[in-house]
Amino acid sequence: MSKKNNILISIFILFFPFMIIVFTIVDFQSEPVVNYDNEKVSMKAPLCSEESIYYSDISEIKYINDLDYGEKIKGVFNKNYTAGWFNNAEYGDYYLISCNDVEDSRYLYIKSNDKIFIFNLKTNEVFSKIKQLK
């Protein structure tokens, strides 16, 4: 191999792990997000992919007063929020976004054929909007 190819390979080998570290740090510092539009509810937690449930696929919506998070599969615990994929005996695998400083500890449970979303938010506007769309 030529010296130029060796230099390019060396730069790639050094650059690739650095970029993975940078993207992980940026994603870890991001905030969880719950979005909704006319078709679906979408959730994105740090270190997790964005997941969506279409309104037409929703089979159940209810409030939960108390939630045992169970075991974290993938996601983040910090002082402000708990977010990601979790598993407990009652709901199995589910996607959670929970703001820890919310006075009202109720959660909104949304189930489709293959996914369960559970979240609480600081505003009831999102809860009422989702219920109106269903």
C-alpha positions in Angstrom: 0.0 0.0 0.0 1.0 3.5 -0.6 1.9 5.9 2.2 -1.2 8.0 1.3 -3.5 5.1 1.7 -2.0 4.2 5.1 -2.5 7.8 6.3 -6.2 7.8 5.1 -6.8 4.4 6.8 -5.2 5.7 10.0 -7.3 8.9 10.0 -10.4 6.8 9.5 -9.5 4.5 12.3 -9.0 7.4 14.7 -11.9 9.5 13.5 -14.6 6.8 13.6 -14.4 6.0 17.3 -14.2 9.7 18.1 -17.5 10.3 16.1 -19.2 7.5 17.9 -18.3 9.1 21.3 -19.4 12.5 20.2 -22.8 11.3 18.9 -23.3 9.3 22.1 -22.5 12.3 24.3 -24.9 14.5 22.3 -27.7 12.0 22.4 -27.2 11.4 26.1 -27.6 15.1 26.8 -30.7 15.5 24.8 -34.2 15.7 26.4 -37.0 13.2 26.0 -39.8 14.4 23.6 -43.4 13.4 23.1 -44.9 14.7 19.9 -48.3 14.2 18.4 -49.9 15.2 15.1 -53.1 14.3 13.3 -51.9 10.7 12.6 -49.7 9.5 15.5 -48.0 9.9 18.9 -44.2 9.8 18.8 -41.8 9.5 21.6 -38.0 9.9 21.6 -35.8 9.3 24.6 -32.1 9.8 24.8 -30.1 6.7 23.7 -33.2 5.2 22.1 -34.8 5.3 18.7 -37.9 7.3 18.1 -41.1 5.2 18.4 -44.6 6.0 17.1 -48.1 4.7 17.6 -50.7 5.6 15.0 -54.1 6.6 16.3 -55.8 4.0 14.1 -53.7 1.3 15.8 -54.5 2.3 19.4 -56.4 -0.4 21.3 -56.5 1.1 24.8 -55.9 4.4 26.5 -56.1 4.8 30.3 -54.6 6.6 33.3 -52.4 4.7 35.7 -52.1 6.1 39.2 -48.9 4.3 40.3 -46.2 2.7 38.1 -43.4 0.3 39.1 -40.9 1.0 36.3 -39.4 -2.5 36.5 -36.1 -3.1 34.8 -34.5 -0.6 32.4 -33.7 -2.2 29.1 -32.4 0.9 27.3 -32.6 4.5 28.2 -31.7 7.1 30.9 -32.4 7.8 34.6 -31.5 11.2 35.8 -32.8 13.7 38.3 -35.2 15.4 35.9 -36.6 12.4 34.0 -36.7 8.7 33.4 -37.0 7.7 29.8 -36.5 4.7 27.5 -37.5 1.1 27.1 -38.5 -0.7 30.4 -39.9 -4.0 31.3 -42.2 -4.9 34.3 -44.4 -7.8 35.2 -47.7 -5.9 34.6 -47.0 -4.4 31.1 -44.0 -6.3 29.7 -41.8 -4.2 27.4 -43.0 -0.6 27.2 -41.6 2.9 26.2 -41.6 5.3 29.1 -41.1 9.0 29.5 -41.6 10.3 33.0 -40.8 13.8 34.2 -39.7 13.4 37.8 -40.8 16.8 39.0 -44.5 16.4 38.1 -46.8 16.8 41.1 -49.5 14.7 39.7 -48.1 11.2 39.5 -50.6 9.8 37.1 -49.4 8.3 33.8 -51.0 8.0 30.5 -51.0 4.4 29.1 -51.4 4.0 25.3 -51.5 0.5 23.9 -51.4 -0.6 20.2 -51.1 -4.1 18.7 -47.3 -4.2 19.3 -46.3 -1.2 21.5 -47.1 0.3 24.8 -46.3 3.9 25.6 -46.5 5.2 29.2 -45.7 8.8 30.0 -46.5 11.7 32.2 -46.0 15.3 31.3 -46.1 18.7 33.0 -49.2 19.7 31.0 -52.6 18.1 30.8 -53.1 19.7 27.3 -51.3 16.8 25.6 -53.4 14.2 27.5 -56.6 15.9 26.5 -55.5 16.3 22.9 -54.7 12.6 22.6 -58.0 11.6 24.1 -59.9 13.9 21.7 -58.1 12.4 18.7 -58.9 8.8 19.6 
